[in-house]
């Protein structure tokens, strides 16, 4: 899992059919408790907002976090850090 802060959303006028209705977020990664210069795009599955610290799962596990497990995705937000 990865941890990061949501910096913005990504607007997509066209998507693969199984991703229609999904919200894409741009996330600045946190490593060793420090913000990095690395960013990742992830699908929001928990209703997170800009400025929130989130947990992200990647790889084949990311698909399992969505309702449609055949969706082509590599990163999904699965938690909001309190």
Beta strands, then each sheet from edge to edge (+ up, - down):
strand 1: 2-10
strand 2: 23-31
strand 3: 34-44
strand 4: 53-58
strand 5: 75-80
sheet 1: 1+ 2- 3+ 5+ 4- 1+
end
